[in-house]
């Protein structure tokens, strides 16, 4: 209860800081008019919590109301600290001991497998993209990517070697969770590519799919500094339109922030009304 309240307050504080920082500036950019952009954006936003809901629905039979807790988990990870969302969701599950007796093991397994799936997808993208884009990279950048790939692989290796000691779920269940995470990551890149395409239709969907994969790849490389800047430069090299692209990136980030604010405000208002009704 206390952990959940603390993280919720931290989410509100983080959102206010971001909103009055660069968030409002991003929303002042040109907003796409094609409604298909917002369909793709909605699917992109919902991909992580829906993926988690599918997993925990199978593990715990959580009700549909658990999706709200998973949305808060996503927001906490975005605006507070990495894995603070897992702490919030663990606290939420602990309050519902009738639903699950020992939630820590499942939350731990799902979080670790999410990281491993992300690393696996990243390594797969490197294997596909590196031969195609090797001429676009300087020798230093090429060395950085290769070193990052090695570290990415090494980060997952201990969990694979000591899997029997690390994980609490059956092996078949672990593979199923891994596949859900992998599908969610790849789907997110596809939804992002379609959203960008509907915002800038002059760029082909194929090019946006390449950039969506590149964004996921850059975001997970451990040794790459200024990841957003690196991705933006790479995208500008491929498609040009640097001003339009910069505005699109800023607007997309601001739109995510706006949805975070709306959801946290709605959840907080619902909690207050529910508490008021209980007291009454």
N, C-alpha and C positions, 0 to 999 in steps of 0.2 A: 504493500500500500504506500509506504513512505518512498520507496525507490521509484514507483510509478509517478507519484506526485512531483518528486524532484525533477525527473526527466521531462515531464510535461511542462513544468515551469521553464526548464532550460530550452525546450523547443520553442516556447512562446518568445523568450528572450532572444534566441538565435534568429527567429523569423523576423522580429522587429528590427534587429540590427541589420539583417540582409535587406529588408524591404526599404528602410530609409537610407541604405548605403547605395548600392548599384541597382537594386531591384526596380525602383520607380523609373530610373533612367532607361532601363531596358524596355519597360512597358510603354515608354513614350515613342519607341520606334514604330515604323510602319507595321501594322498588324495585317496578316494575311486575310483575304476575304473569302477564299475558297473554303466552304464548310468541310470538305474532305480533309483539310489540314487538321481541323479540330477532332475529327474522328480518329485519325492516325495518332494525334497527340494524346488523346484519351486512352487509346490502347497502349501507347508507350508508357504512360504514367501508371496504368493499372497492372502492367506486366509483372513487376516484382511482387506486389502484395498478393495478386491472384495466384502466382506461382507458389508462394509460400502457403496460401490458403489451401491449394490443392494438396500440398504435402501434409500439412497438419490436419486437414480433413481426413486423410487416410490414416494418419498416426493416432489422432485423438478423437476423431469425429467432432471437431469443433463446430459450433453453430455458425450461421451466416454472420452473426454479430461479431465473431472473431475477426472478420475482415477489417472492421474498424481498428482493432488493436494492431493488425498488421500494417494498416495505413500509417498509424502512429509510429510503428517501428521503422518504416521507410523514412518518414519525416525526421525522426530523431537521428537516424544515421546520416541524413543529408545536412542537417543544420546544427547538430550538437557535436558529437564525437563519433568516430567509427565504432561500431558495435554497442553504442549506447541504446540503439533500437532493440538489440537482442536482450539487453538488461531490462528494458521496459517490458518486452513481451514475456520474458521469464517471470517478472513480477506479476504480470496479468495472469499468467497460467497458474502461478502459486496461489492466487486468490480463488482459483477454481479447482481446488484439490479433488472435488467430486468428479471432475472431468478427467484429470490425469494426476496420478499419485506422485510421480517423480519427473517433473518437466525438464530438469536440467540436462539430462542425457540426450533427449530428443532435440532440444534447442541447440546444444553443442554440436551434435552430429549434423544437423541441417546447416548451421553456420559454417562449419569446416568444409562440408561438401560444396557449399556455395562458392567458397574461395577456390577449392580444387577445380570445380567446373569452370570457373572464370579463368583460372590458369590454363586449363586444358584447351578451352576455346581460343585463348590468346596464343598459345603455342601453335595451334592448328592454323590460325590466321597468319602467323609469322611464316610458317612453312609455305603457305600459299602466296602471300603477298611479297615476301622478300625477293624471290627470283624476278617478280614483275616490276618491283620498284627499286631494285638495287642501283640503277643508274641515277635515281633522284636523290640518293643519300651520299653525303660526304664520307670519307673514310672514318672520321671520328664518329659520325652518327651511326655508321654501319657497325663499328666496334661497340658502341653503346647499346644498340639493339641486340647484338649477339650476346653481350654480357648480361643484359636484362633478361633475355630468354633463358640463359643458363641459370640465373638466380630464380626466375619464376619456376623452372622445373625443380630446382633444389628445394624451394619452399614447400612443395607438395610431397617431396620424396619421403620425409619422416612419417607423415601421416599414412602413406601407403605401406611403408615397411612395418610400422607398428600398428597396423589397422585393428588388430584384435584387441589391443590394449586401449586404443584411442576411442573407438566407436562402441556404442551400446546396442545399436540396431542389428538385425540379421543382415547378412551379406546381400541377399536378394533385395531387401528394402533399401539398403544403401545405394545399390546400383539404380534403383528406381528413382530415388531422390536426386542422384547425380544427373540422370537423364532429364528430369523436370527442370533442374537448374540450367542445364545446357540449352534446352529448348527455349526457356525463358530469356536467356542472354541473347541467343541468335534472333529470336522474335523481336526483342527490344531494338536491336540494330536495324531490322527490317522496318519496323514501325517508324523509327526515327528517319530512315531514308525516305519513306513515303511522305512523312510530314514535311520534310525539307523540300521534296519534289513538288508538293502542292503549294508550298510557299514561293518557290522559285521554279516554275515549270519550264523555264528555258533550258534548265539543266536536266539531262536524261535521268530516268530512274536508275539505270544501270550505274551511272557515275555516283549517284547518291548512295546506292547500296555499297559501293566500294568505300565511300567516305564514312558510311555508318560502321562498317567493319573496322576501318582505320581508327575511328574515334574510340571504339571499344578496345582496340589493341593498344593505342597510346595511353588510355586511361589506366591500364593495368600494368604497364611496364614500371618496375620499381626504381630504376636509376635515372629516369628521364626528368629533368627539371622543366618547369614552365610548360606543362603538358598541353594546356589549352592553347598557348601561343604556338607550340610546335604543330598541333593539329590544324590550327587556323592557317599557318603558313603552308602546310602541305596541301590543304584544300584550295587555297588561292592559286598555288602552282598548277593544280589540276584543272580548275574550272575558271580561274580569273574572278571577275566581279567582286573584288575585295571589299568594297563598301557595302554592297548588298549582303555579302556573306557575313560580314561583321555584325550588321544589323540583325540578321536572322539568328545568329548565335546568341546575341544579347537578348533578343526577344524571346527565344525558346527558353533560356535560363530564367528570365523574368516570369514567364508564364508558369513554369514549374513552381517558382516561389509563390506566385499568386494563388495557385491551387493549394499549396501547403497552408497558406494563411486562411483561406476559406474553410478548409477541412478542420484545422485546429480550432478556428472560431466556432464552427458548427458543433464539433464534439464538445467543446467547453460549454456552449450554451445548452446543449442537450443534457450534459451532466448537471448543470445548475438547476434546470427545470425538473430533472428527475429527483434530485436531492430535495427540492422544495416540495414536490408532491409526496415524498416519503415522510418528510417532517409534518406536513399538513395532515 
